[in-house]
């Protein structure tokens, strides 16, 4: 068993899922791609739950479309 959940793990609660979707929707407003670092910084600033921060921090560096980010993080924002 590992200490870190897989990046593709689904958020534990509906509330976490809603918060993730809201964050992604806000982040990608007017943007096509956003870097992993920017997603993580905004998630920290939004005081997202530790489990979601772990997942976001586990994404490989690079830029992601909203669909890619939502798919990898377990959200449904598209």
C-alpha positions, 0 to 999 in steps of 0.5 A: 500500500502506498502513502499517496492515492493514485492521481485518478482516484475519485474525490471522497465526497460529493462536496469535494467533487463540487469544489473541484468542479467549481475550481476548474470552471473558475480556472479555465474561464477564458483559458484553453490550457493551464499548467499543473503549477497554476492549478495547484497554486489556485487550489491551495489559495482556495483551501481545497481539501488535502486529498485533492491537493495531493492529487493535483500535486501528483499530476505530471508537470505540463499544461492541461485542458479542462477535460484532461484535468477533470479526467485526471482529478476525478471531476466532471467539469468540461 
